[in-house]
Amino acid sequence: MNRRNFLNQTGKAGLSIMVLSLAGDLAFAAEPQTGKPVLAGQPCRNFNILARTSVIDPKDNREKFLLSNFADGETGNIILIDVKTGKGENFPLPVGAGAWGLVNWHDNKIIVGTCTEQAYLHVFDLKKRKWAEPIISKGESYFWQMGLASDDKVYGGTYPGCTLTQYDPATNEFRNLGKVSNNPENQYSRPVYCQAPGYVFVWYGFNTKGIKVYHINSGKIEDFGEPDDTIKEVNTEFICVERKAGLAFYDAKTLQPLPTEGYEEKMEKTHIKIQNGEWCSFITLKNGRLAGVRGQDYFITDAPKNNADYSTPVNVALKRIPVEAPPTTIMSLTHDEDGKIWGSCGFGQTIFSFDPKTKKYWNSAAVCKNGGEVYGMVFANKQLHLSAYVGGDLMIYDPKQPWDQLGNKNPKLVGSVAPDLIRPEAKSVLGPDGNVWTGWSAKYGVYGGGLSSVNPVTQEVKSWYDPIPEQQITGITADNENIYFTTNGHASGLPYNEGIQCHFVVWKPGTGIVKDIPFEKGVALNRALLAIDGLVVFSHKKELSIYDPGKKEIMKTIPIENYTDLLIRLSKDTVGIFTNDALISLNVRTGAMAEICKVPGEVGAATVLPDGTVYYSAKSKLYCLKQG
């Protein structure tokens, strides 16, 4: 995948600083004129901390809590927070959104790996406060988590190459050590573990799963453990893996199996339970205190006196990360009955609002405890329904009530469709039954998908797994009778399944599938799907098909010049088609098409106000277009 200017904070008994929001003002580049889009600003701002460690800063010899922030669609940064004063420093990366890779090399250099379009490796000189020239890992989009091994070199995993990389901070030499899995369908090598002297362990997936060990002295990469094992911990004494039968332990020197007795008690504590019963990960600072991050906030607290106390909830003081949050990609857009724009961030699990009248914006804290982002946003019963990756979470937020996510009051988690379904790929719509419907993709390493519905009044959650076997639901829309959805072969952690036939499906609430139209192999459907004026329009290749629910057939197919992944309702019978460079209108009755305006690249989200004003986003920028 995601940052606030000033934040409103509320207090609670036993919690000195509570999560909340950042508000600010935006100025239009110009007042909107009919037919001419203008930039409304960049109201979506948040932090998405993917890695953290600590350093002794050579500038002042003080300990700093070091955070790696991912700014989706923009440029990431690292943040230094003085563990005693709370003062923060912000250092933008030379290029790249940021990522999971973060290593402190002897309080001298900071190594950062980035994603998502190109994997860059950055080196920051702490004393000089200066970045070196970026290193590019050819053919890779992601650097995952990284570690410092006993040879004083930094190792990391990648996507989509599923490789192990090596970087020597002393010589600035970077090497790709090759793919760690023989299965070409495996694209992920993460995480890596470097704590055992002489070895680097790396997990791979998701078509098949397992562990490899890299022998530093010989350069050999070999299988370790059993198929489907995952690593729980690596230290200088033992390696702990998790498998279906339970935990297993290996000697960190010989790599031979160990008896299970006595080792589980030796495992390092990595999570602490905070006041709402939620487990939060932490690192241990040099002074013995614990430092962690929860969404947009960080905490530093005393360590429990003994291991048993880690299970006892601790009242931690959550403090806002003390630097300005950068703009981030807008994931979804909608509006409320007052005409206020609401949206979500592309990564970081936050939402925002923007008032077109006052130009003021507000950004939330994390909407749930899981990482990821909000895909679906639908107002029902004057409340905002949210569906989120990666936990398959379904939440309801009331903008008129105080924010209290920590207490699960507002937003409130009403259910989850995980572990089978995790990504609300199709986003959400208001169905003919008054329920909020969401189209999902299956968990990592599985081809599949499903539907869910939430009753806004009773908050009852229902779900249906794999209505079209082994295909994710990629688009969803509704009219006053049916739900309509499209499917395709995408999946989390797997390559696209070319062997399937995509489907256009009519689903009647209370009944199920009432019409199923499969397409030929090679014809891929996507999220572009819209019910309008008694018809349903959807996209495939460079074509739009129009389905007539009355006749239960596709009545016509219309060629378009460019690919589209987003359709909006411009008027009663007119569809807005966002391509990679323009917004085009299509009258579904007459077939008349016309270009409305140019757009600055791929548009990620859009919403249309009751007066016809269109708001759309390209990466972090929000644009406004008044229709004639």
C-alpha positions as CSV (number, residue, x, y, z in Angstrom):
1,M,0.0,0.0,0.0
2,N,-0.9,4.2,3.8
3,R,-0.3,12.2,7.5
4,R,-2.4,14.5,9.6
5,N,-1.8,18.1,10.5
6,F,-3.4,18.5,13.9
7,L,-5.3,15.9,15.8
8,N,-8.2,16.1,18.2
9,Q,-7.6,14.0,21.2
10,T,-10.0,12.7,23.8
11,G,-9.2,11.4,27.3
12,K,-10.5,8.4,29.2
13,A,-10.0,7.2,32.7
14,G,-6.8,5.1,32.7
15,L,-5.8,6.3,29.2
16,S,-3.9,9.5,29.1
17,I,-4.1,10.0,25.4
18,M,-6.7,8.4,23.3
19,V,-6.5,7.8,19.5
20,L,-8.3,10.1,17.2
21,S,-8.2,12.3,14.3
22,L,-6.4,14.9,12.3
23,A,-8.2,17.8,10.8
24,G,-7.1,20.4,8.4
25,D,-8.0,22.8,5.6
26,L,-7.6,22.4,1.8
27,A,-7.8,25.0,-0.8
28,F,-9.1,24.4,-4.3
29,A,-6.7,25.2,-7.1
30,A,-9.7,27.1,-8.5
31,E,-13.4,27.2,-7.8
32,P,-15.2,24.4,-9.8
33,Q,-16.5,25.4,-13.1
34,T,-19.0,23.4,-15.2
35,G,-17.3,20.8,-17.3
36,K,-13.8,21.6,-16.0
37,P,-12.3,19.4,-13.3
38,V,-10.3,21.1,-10.6
39,L,-8.0,19.7,-7.9
40,A,-9.8,19.7,-4.5
41,G,-6.7,18.8,-2.6
42,Q,-5.1,15.8,-0.8
43,P,-7.4,15.1,2.1
44,C,-6.4,11.5,2.7
45,R,-3.4,11.4,5.1
46,N,-2.2,8.7,7.4
47,F,0.7,6.6,8.7
48,N,1.1,3.0,7.9
49,I,4.0,1.8,10.0
50,L,5.3,-1.5,8.6
51,A,8.5,-1.9,10.6
52,R,10.2,-0.5,13.7
53,T,13.4,-0.8,15.6
54,S,15.5,1.4,17.8
55,V,18.8,3.2,17.4
56,I,21.3,5.2,19.5
57,D,21.4,8.4,17.5
58,P,25.1,9.4,16.8
59,K,23.9,13.0,16.5
60,D,23.1,13.3,20.2
61,N,23.8,9.8,21.7
62,R,20.1,9.5,22.6
63,E,17.9,6.4,22.0
64,K,15.3,6.9,19.3
65,F,12.3,4.7,18.3
66,L,12.7,4.2,14.6
67,L,9.7,3.7,12.4
68,S,9.4,2.8,8.7
69,N,6.3,4.4,7.2
70,F,4.6,3.3,4.0
71,A,2.8,6.1,2.1
72,D,0.7,4.4,-0.6
73,G,1.0,6.1,-4.0
74,E,3.4,8.7,-2.6
75,T,6.9,8.7,-1.0
76,G,7.5,6.9,2.2
77,N,9.6,8.0,5.1
78,I,11.4,7.0,8.3
79,I,10.7,8.6,11.6
80,L,12.9,9.0,14.6
81,I,11.1,9.5,18.0
82,D,13.1,10.4,21.1
83,V,12.0,7.9,23.6
84,K,12.2,10.4,26.5
85,T,11.0,13.7,25.0
86,G,8.7,12.3,22.4
87,K,10.1,14.7,19.8
88,G,10.0,13.4,16.2
89,E,12.1,13.8,13.1
90,N,10.9,12.9,9.6
91,F,13.1,11.8,6.7
92,P,11.4,11.1,3.3
93,L,12.8,8.3,1.2
94,P,14.6,9.2,-2.1
95,V,12.0,7.2,-4.0
96,G,9.4,4.5,-3.2
97,A,6.4,4.2,-1.0
98,G,8.2,2.4,1.8
99,A,7.9,-1.2,3.1
100,W,8.7,-3.8,5.7
101,G,12.4,-3.9,5.3
102,L,14.2,-2.0,8.1
103,V,17.6,-2.8,9.7
104,N,19.8,-0.8,12.1
105,W,23.4,-1.4,11.1
106,H,25.4,-0.6,14.2
107,D,23.7,2.8,14.9
108,N,25.6,4.0,11.8
109,K,23.4,3.2,8.8
110,I,19.7,2.5,8.4
111,I,18.8,0.0,5.6
112,V,15.2,0.3,4.2
113,G,13.6,-1.9,1.6
114,T,10.5,-0.6,-0.4
115,C,7.6,-1.7,-2.5
116,T,5.1,-1.8,-4.4
117,E,6.0,-1.0,-8.0
118,Q,9.7,-1.3,-7.8
119,A,11.8,-2.8,-5.0
120,Y,14.4,-0.2,-3.9
121,L,17.0,-0.6,-1.2
122,H,17.9,2.6,0.5
123,V,20.8,3.4,2.9
124,F,20.5,6.3,5.3
125,D,23.7,7.7,7.1
126,L,22.5,8.5,10.6
127,K,25.3,10.9,11.4
128,K,25.2,12.8,8.2
129,R,21.4,12.5,7.9
130,K,21.9,11.7,4.2
131,W,20.6,9.0,1.8
132,A,22.8,7.1,-0.5
133,E,21.9,6.4,-4.1
134,P,19.0,3.9,-4.3
135,I,19.8,0.3,-5.2
136,I,17.3,-1.4,-7.6
137,S,16.4,-5.1,-7.3
138,K,15.7,-5.9,-11.0
139,G,12.4,-7.7,-11.6
140,E,11.2,-7.4,-8.1
141,S,8.3,-5.2,-6.8
142,Y,8.6,-5.9,-3.1
143,F,11.3,-6.1,-0.5
144,W,9.8,-7.8,2.5
145,Q,11.1,-7.9,6.1
146,M,14.9,-7.9,6.4
147,G,17.5,-9.0,9.0
148,L,21.1,-8.6,10.0
149,A,23.0,-12.0,9.9
150,S,26.1,-13.1,11.7
151,D,28.2,-12.2,8.6
152,D,27.2,-8.6,9.2
153,K,25.2,-8.5,6.0
154,V,21.5,-7.7,5.5
155,Y,19.2,-10.4,4.1
156,G,15.7,-10.0,2.8
157,G,12.9,-11.7,0.8
158,T,11.0,-10.5,-2.3
159,Y,7.9,-10.5,-4.4
160,P,7.2,-11.7,-7.1
161,G,10.5,-13.5,-7.5
162,C,10.4,-15.4,-4.2
163,T,14.2,-14.8,-3.9
164,L,16.7,-14.2,-1.1
165,T,18.7,-11.0,-1.3
166,Q,22.0,-10.0,0.4
167,Y,23.4,-6.6,1.0
168,D,26.7,-5.7,2.5
169,P,26.6,-2.2,4.1
170,A,30.4,-2.2,4.5
171,T,31.0,-2.5,0.7
172,N,27.6,-1.4,-0.7
173,E,27.4,-4.7,-2.6
174,F,24.0,-6.1,-3.4
175,R,23.3,-9.6,-4.6
176,N,20.3,-11.7,-5.5
177,L,21.0,-15.2,-4.2
178,G,18.2,-16.7,-6.3
179,K,14.7,-18.2,-6.0
180,V,14.2,-20.1,-2.7
181,S,11.5,-22.3,-4.1
182,N,11.5,-24.7,-7.0
183,N,7.8,-24.1,-7.6
184,P,7.4,-21.4,-10.2
185,E,3.9,-20.6,-8.8
186,N,5.4,-19.4,-5.5
187,Q,5.9,-15.7,-5.5
188,Y,6.6,-14.8,-1.9
189,S,9.7,-15.2,0.3
190,R,8.9,-13.8,3.7
191,P,9.9,-13.4,6.4
192,V,13.6,-14.0,6.9
193,Y,15.2,-14.8,10.2
194,C,18.9,-14.1,10.8
195,Q,19.3,-14.6,14.6
196,A,21.0,-18.1,14.4
197,P,24.8,-17.7,13.8
198,G,25.8,-19.1,10.4
199,Y,22.3,-19.3,9.0
200,V,19.5,-17.4,7.3
201,F,16.0,-18.9,7.4
202,V,13.3,-17.9,4.9
203,W,9.7,-19.0,4.6
204,Y,8.1,-19.2,1.1
205,G,4.6,-19.5,-0.4
206,F,1.7,-19.5,-1.3
207,N,1.1,-22.2,-3.9
208,T,3.2,-24.5,-1.8
209,K,4.7,-23.5,1.6
210,G,7.8,-24.3,3.5
211,I,11.1,-23.1,4.9
212,K,14.6,-22.9,3.4
213,V,17.8,-22.3,5.2
214,Y,20.8,-20.5,3.7
215,H,24.2,-21.6,4.9
216,I,26.3,-18.5,5.1
217,N,29.7,-20.2,4.8
218,S,28.9,-22.5,1.9
219,G,26.2,-20.5,0.1
220,K,23.9,-23.5,-0.1
221,I,20.1,-23.1,0.2
222,E,18.5,-26.2,1.5
223,D,15.1,-27.4,2.7
224,F,14.4,-27.1,6.4
225,G,11.7,-28.8,8.6
226,E,8.6,-30.3,7.0
227,P,6.4,-29.0,4.2
228,D,3.9,-26.4,5.3
229,D,6.0,-25.5,8.4
230,T,6.1,-21.8,9.5
231,I,8.7,-20.3,11.7
232,K,7.7,-19.0,15.1
233,E,11.1,-17.9,16.4
234,V,14.8,-18.1,15.7
235,N,17.4,-17.3,18.3
236,T,21.0,-18.3,19.1
237,E,19.8,-21.4,21.0
238,F,16.9,-22.9,19.0
239,I,14.6,-22.6,16.0
240,C,10.9,-23.0,16.7
241,V,8.5,-24.0,13.9
242,E,4.8,-24.4,13.9
243,R,3.1,-27.3,12.1
244,K,-0.3,-29.1,12.3
245,A,0.9,-31.4,15.1
246,G,2.1,-28.4,17.2
247,L,5.4,-26.7,17.9
248,A,8.7,-28.3,17.0
249,F,12.2,-27.3,18.0
250,Y,15.6,-27.5,16.4
251,D,19.1,-26.8,17.6
252,A,20.4,-23.5,16.3
253,K,23.9,-24.8,15.8
254,T,23.4,-28.4,14.4
255,L,19.8,-27.9,13.0
256,Q,18.9,-31.2,14.6
257,P,15.5,-31.8,16.2
258,L,15.2,-31.1,20.0
259,P,12.8,-32.4,22.5
260,T,9.8,-30.1,22.9
261,E,9.9,-30.0,26.7
262,G,11.3,-26.8,28.2
263,Y,11.8,-24.7,25.1
264,E,8.4,-23.1,24.7
265,E,8.9,-21.4,28.1
266,K,12.1,-19.9,26.7
267,M,10.4,-18.2,23.7
268,E,10.7,-14.5,23.5
269,K,7.8,-12.3,24.4
270,T,6.8,-10.2,21.4
271,H,3.3,-9.0,22.3
272,I,1.7,-7.2,25.2
273,K,-2.0,-7.0,26.0
274,I,-3.3,-3.4,26.2
275,Q,-6.4,-2.1,28.1
276,N,-9.0,-3.3,25.6
277,G,-7.7,-6.8,25.7
278,E,-6.0,-6.5,22.3
279,W,-2.5,-7.9,21.8
280,C,0.1,-5.4,20.4
281,S,3.6,-6.2,19.3
282,F,6.6,-4.4,20.7
283,I,10.3,-4.1,20.7
284,T,12.5,-3.8,23.9
285,L,14.4,-0.5,24.2
286,K,17.9,-0.2,25.6
287,N,16.4,1.0,28.9
288,G,14.2,-2.1,29.2
289,R,10.9,-0.3,28.4
290,L,8.6,-1.6,25.6
291,A,7.8,0.4,22.5
292,G,5.1,-0.4,19.9
293,V,2.7,1.0,17.3
294,R,-1.0,0.8,17.1
295,G,-2.4,2.3,13.9
296,Q,-1.7,6.0,13.9
297,D,-0.3,6.0,17.4
298,Y,2.8,4.7,19.3
299,F,3.4,3.8,22.9
300,I,6.3,3.4,25.3
301,T,5.5,1.6,28.6
302,D,7.2,-0.3,31.4
303,A,7.8,-4.0,30.9
304,P,5.7,-6.4,33.0
305,K,7.6,-7.7,36.0
306,N,7.3,-11.4,35.0
307,N,6.2,-13.5,32.1
308,A,2.7,-14.2,33.5
309,D,2.0,-10.4,33.6
310,Y,2.2,-10.2,29.8
311,S,-1.3,-11.6,29.7
312,T,-2.7,-9.0,32.1
313,P,-4.0,-5.9,30.3
314,V,-1.8,-2.8,30.6
315,N,-3.1,0.8,30.3
316,V,-0.7,2.1,27.7
317,A,-0.7,5.8,26.8
318,L,-1.3,6.0,23.0
319,K,0.4,9.0,21.5
320,R,0.1,10.3,18.0
321,I,3.2,9.8,15.9
322,P,4.8,13.3,16.3
323,V,5.5,14.2,12.7
324,E,3.1,15.3,9.9
325,A,1.4,12.5,8.1
326,P,1.9,12.5,4.3
327,P,-0.9,12.3,1.7
328,T,-1.7,8.7,0.6
329,T,-3.7,7.0,-2.1
330,I,-7.5,7.2,-1.9
331,M,-8.9,3.7,-2.0
332,S,-12.7,4.3,-2.0
333,L,-15.1,7.2,-2.1
334,T,-18.7,7.8,-1.1
335,H,-20.8,10.6,0.3
336,D,-23.4,11.1,3.0
337,E,-26.9,12.8,2.8
338,D,-25.3,16.2,3.6
339,G,-23.0,16.0,0.6
340,K,-19.8,15.4,2.7
341,I,-17.3,13.2,0.9
342,W,-16.0,10.1,2.7
343,G,-13.1,8.0,1.7
344,S,-10.6,5.4,2.7
345,C,-6.8,5.2,2.5
346,G,-5.1,2.7,0.1
347,F,-3.1,1.2,3.0
348,G,-3.1,2.0,6.7
349,Q,-6.7,1.1,7.7
350,T,-8.0,4.6,8.1
351,I,-10.9,6.7,6.7
352,F,-11.3,10.4,6.0
353,S,-14.0,13.0,5.3
354,F,-13.9,16.2,3.2
355,D,-16.5,18.9,3.4
356,P,-16.8,20.6,-0.1
357,K,-18.5,23.7,1.5
358,T,-15.8,24.5,4.1
359,K,-12.8,22.7,2.4
360,K,-12.1,21.1,5.8
361,Y,-11.0,17.5,6.1
362,W,-10.6,14.9,8.9
363,N,-8.7,11.7,9.1
364,S,-9.4,8.8,11.5
365,A,-7.4,6.5,13.6
366,A,-7.3,2.9,12.6
367,V,-10.8,1.5,12.1
368,C,-9.9,-2.0,13.4
369,K,-7.0,-3.9,14.9
370,N,-6.0,-5.7,11.7
371,G,-3.7,-4.1,9.2
372,G,-4.7,-3.5,5.6
373,E,-7.3,-1.1,4.1
374,V,-11.0,-0.3,3.8
375,Y,-12.4,-1.3,0.4
376,G,-16.2,-1.1,0.9
377,M,-17.9,2.1,2.1
378,V,-21.7,2.4,2.0
379,F,-24.1,4.6,4.0
380,A,-27.2,2.7,5.4
381,N,-29.4,3.8,8.2
382,K,-27.3,7.0,8.4
383,Q,-24.3,5.0,9.4
384,L,-21.2,4.2,7.4
385,H,-20.6,0.5,6.7
386,L,-17.0,-0.5,6.2
387,S,-15.5,-3.7,4.8
388,A,-11.8,-4.3,5.2
389,Y,-8.8,-6.4,4.1
390,V,-6.9,-8.3,5.7
391,G,-9.0,-9.5,8.5
392,G,-12.3,-9.9,6.5
393,D,-13.7,-7.3,8.9
394,L,-17.2,-5.7,8.7
395,M,-17.7,-2.5,10.7
396,I,-20.3,0.2,11.3
397,Y,-19.3,3.8,12.0
398,D,-21.7,6.6,13.1
399,P,-20.2,10.0,12.2
400,K,-22.5,11.7,14.6
401,Q,-21.1,9.8,17.6
402,P,-17.7,10.1,19.4
403,W,-14.9,7.9,18.0
404,D,-14.1,4.9,20.2
405,Q,-12.5,2.1,18.2
406,L,-10.4,1.1,21.1
407,G,-13.5,0.1,23.0
408,N,-15.2,-1.3,19.9
409,K,-18.0,1.2,20.2
410,N,-17.6,3.4,17.2
411,P,-16.6,2.1,14.7
412,K,-18.0,-1.2,15.9
413,L,-16.8,-4.5,14.5
414,V,-20.0,-6.5,13.8
415,G,-18.4,-9.5,12.2
416,S,-15.7,-11.1,10.1
417,V,-15.8,-13.5,7.2
418,A,-12.1,-14.6,7.8
419,P,-10.3,-16.9,7.7
420,D,-11.9,-18.1,4.5
421,L,-12.5,-14.7,3.0
422,I,-10.1,-11.8,3.6
423,R,-10.2,-9.2,0.8
424,P,-13.4,-7.3,-0.1
425,E,-12.2,-7.0,-3.7
426,A,-15.5,-6.0,-5.2
427,K,-16.2,-3.4,-2.4
428,S,-19.8,-3.0,-1.1
429,V,-23.3,-1.9,-2.3
430,L,-26.7,-1.4,-0.7
431,G,-28.9,-4.3,-1.8
432,P,-32.6,-4.4,-2.6
433,D,-33.3,-5.9,0.8
434,G,-31.8,-2.9,2.6
435,N,-28.7,-4.9,3.6
436,V,-25.1,-4.0,2.7
437,W,-23.6,-6.6,0.4
438,T,-19.9,-7.2,-0.2
439,G,-17.9,-9.3,-2.7
440,W,-14.8,-11.0,-1.4
441,S,-11.6,-12.8,-2.4
442,A,-10.4,-15.9,-0.5
443,K,-7.5,-16.1,1.9
444,Y,-3.9,-16.2,0.8
445,G,-2.9,-19.2,-1.3
446,V,-6.5,-20.1,-2.3
447,Y,-8.5,-19.4,-5.4
448,G,-12.0,-18.5,-4.4
449,G,-14.4,-15.8,-3.2
450,G,-17.7,-15.1,-1.6
451,L,-20.5,-12.8,-0.6
452,S,-21.5,-11.3,2.7
453,S,-24.5,-9.2,3.9
454,V,-24.9,-7.0,6.9
455,N,-28.4,-6.0,8.2
456,P,-28.0,-2.3,9.2
457,V,-30.8,-2.6,11.8
458,T,-30.0,-5.9,13.5
459,Q,-26.3,-5.9,12.5
460,E,-26.7,-9.6,11.6
461,V,-23.9,-10.9,9.3
462,K,-24.4,-13.6,6.7
463,S,-21.9,-15.0,4.2
464,W,-21.7,-17.4,1.3
465,Y,-18.5,-19.0,0.3
466,D,-17.5,-19.7,-3.3
467,P,-20.8,-19.2,-5.2
468,I,-18.7,-19.6,-8.3
469,P,-16.1,-22.3,-7.3
470,E,-12.5,-21.1,-7.0
471,Q,-13.1,-17.6,-8.3
472,Q,-13.0,-14.3,-6.5
473,I,-15.8,-11.8,-6.8
474,T,-14.3,-8.8,-8.5
475,G,-17.3,-6.5,-9.1
476,I,-20.7,-6.0,-7.4
477,T,-23.7,-3.8,-8.0
478,A,-27.5,-3.9,-7.2
479,D,-30.9,-2.7,-8.4
480,N,-34.3,-2.9,-6.6
481,E,-34.5,-6.6,-7.2
482,N,-31.1,-8.3,-7.5
483,I,-27.4,-8.3,-6.6
484,Y,-25.1,-8.6,-9.6
485,F,-21.5,-9.7,-9.5
486,T,-18.6,-10.6,-11.7
487,T,-15.8,-13.1,-11.1
488,N,-12.2,-13.7,-12.2
489,G,-9.1,-15.7,-11.5
490,H,-7.1,-13.3,-9.3
491,A,-6.1,-14.5,-5.8
492,S,-4.0,-13.3,-3.0
493,G,-0.5,-14.8,-3.1
494,L,-1.1,-16.7,-6.4
495,P,-0.7,-15.9,-10.1
496,Y,-3.9,-15.3,-12.2
497,N,-5.7,-18.5,-13.0
498,E,-5.8,-18.5,-16.8
499,G,-7.7,-21.8,-16.9
500,I,-11.0,-20.5,-15.6
501,Q,-14.1,-19.0,-17.3
502,C,-15.1,-15.7,-15.7
503,H,-18.8,-15.3,-14.8
504,F,-21.5,-12.6,-14.8
505,V,-24.0,-13.6,-12.1
506,V,-27.4,-12.5,-11.0
507,W,-28.1,-13.2,-7.3
508,K,-31.5,-12.8,-5.7
509,P,-31.4,-12.2,-1.9
510,G,-33.1,-15.0,-0.1
511,T,-32.8,-17.3,-3.2
512,G,-29.2,-17.2,-4.5
513,I,-28.0,-17.5,-8.1
514,V,-30.9,-17.0,-10.6
515,K,-28.7,-16.4,-13.7
516,D,-25.1,-17.3,-14.5
517,I,-23.4,-16.3,-17.7
518,P,-19.9,-17.8,-18.2
519,F,-17.5,-16.2,-20.6
520,E,-14.9,-17.9,-22.8
521,K,-11.5,-18.6,-21.4
522,G,-9.2,-15.6,-21.7
523,V,-12.0,-13.1,-21.3
524,A,-11.3,-11.4,-17.9
525,L,-13.9,-9.5,-16.0
526,N,-13.1,-6.8,-13.5
527,R,-14.6,-4.4,-10.9
528,A,-16.3,-2.2,-13.5
529,L,-20.0,-3.1,-13.0
530,L,-23.0,-0.8,-12.6
531,A,-26.8,-1.2,-12.4
532,I,-28.5,1.8,-14.1
533,D,-31.9,2.6,-15.5
534,G,-33.1,-1.0,-15.4
535,L,-30.0,-2.3,-17.0
536,V,-26.6,-3.6,-15.9
537,V,-23.3,-2.5,-17.5
538,F,-20.0,-4.3,-17.1
539,S,-16.6,-4.4,-18.6
540,H,-14.3,-7.0,-20.2
541,K,-11.2,-6.3,-22.3
542,K,-12.0,-3.0,-24.2
543,E,-15.7,-3.7,-24.3
544,L,-18.8,-2.9,-22.3
545,S,-21.7,-5.4,-22.2
546,I,-25.2,-4.3,-21.3
547,Y,-27.4,-6.9,-19.5
548,D,-31.2,-6.7,-19.5
549,P,-32.6,-8.2,-16.3
550,G,-36.1,-8.3,-17.8
551,K,-35.0,-10.4,-20.8
552,K,-32.3,-12.1,-18.8
553,E,-29.7,-11.7,-21.5
554,I,-26.9,-9.5,-22.7
555,M,-28.6,-7.1,-25.1
556,K,-25.5,-5.5,-26.6
557,T,-21.7,-5.1,-26.4
558,I,-20.1,-1.8,-27.1
559,P,-16.4,-1.3,-27.9
560,I,-14.4,1.3,-26.0
561,E,-11.0,2.7,-26.8
562,N,-9.3,2.0,-23.5
563,Y,-9.5,-0.4,-20.6
564,T,-11.7,0.6,-17.7
565,D,-12.0,-0.6,-14.1
566,L,-14.5,2.0,-12.8
567,L,-18.0,3.0,-13.9
568,I,-20.2,5.7,-12.3
569,R,-23.8,6.8,-12.7
570,L,-23.8,10.4,-14.2
571,S,-27.5,10.6,-14.7
572,K,-30.6,8.5,-15.0
573,D,-29.5,6.7,-18.1
574,T,-25.9,7.8,-18.5
575,V,-22.8,5.9,-17.4
576,G,-19.4,7.6,-16.7
577,I,-16.5,5.5,-17.9
578,F,-13.1,6.2,-16.4
579,T,-10.2,5.1,-18.7
580,N,-6.5,5.7,-18.0
581,D,-6.7,9.2,-19.5
582,A,-10.4,10.3,-19.8
583,L,-13.9,10.3,-18.4
584,I,-16.4,9.3,-21.1
585,S,-20.1,9.3,-21.0
586,L,-22.3,6.5,-22.4
587,N,-26.1,6.7,-22.8
588,V,-27.2,3.1,-22.2
589,R,-30.4,3.6,-24.2
590,T,-29.1,5.4,-27.3
591,G,-25.5,4.2,-27.2
592,A,-24.2,7.8,-27.6
593,M,-20.7,8.3,-26.3
594,A,-18.7,11.5,-25.6
595,E,-15.5,12.5,-23.8
596,I,-16.3,14.7,-20.8
597,C,-12.8,15.6,-19.7
598,K,-9.3,14.3,-19.5
599,V,-8.1,12.7,-16.2
600,P,-4.6,12.6,-14.8
601,G,-3.9,8.8,-15.1
602,E,-5.7,5.9,-13.6
603,V,-8.7,6.9,-11.4
604,G,-9.0,4.8,-8.3
605,A,-12.4,5.8,-6.9
606,A,-15.3,8.2,-7.6
607,T,-18.7,9.3,-6.1
608,V,-21.5,11.5,-7.5
609,L,-23.4,13.9,-5.3
610,P,-27.1,14.4,-5.6
611,D,-26.6,17.6,-7.6
612,G,-24.5,15.7,-10.2
613,T,-21.1,16.9,-9.0
614,V,-18.5,14.2,-9.5
615,Y,-15.6,13.7,-7.1
616,Y,-12.8,11.3,-8.2
617,S,-9.3,10.4,-7.1
618,A,-6.0,9.7,-8.8
619,K,-3.6,8.4,-6.2
620,S,-3.7,10.9,-3.3
621,K,-5.4,13.7,-5.2
622,L,-9.1,14.4,-5.1
623,Y,-10.7,16.2,-8.1
624,C,-14.1,17.9,-8.5
625,L,-16.1,18.1,-11.7
626,K,-19.4,20.0,-12.0
627,Q,-21.6,18.6,-14.7
628,G,-23.5,20.9,-17.1
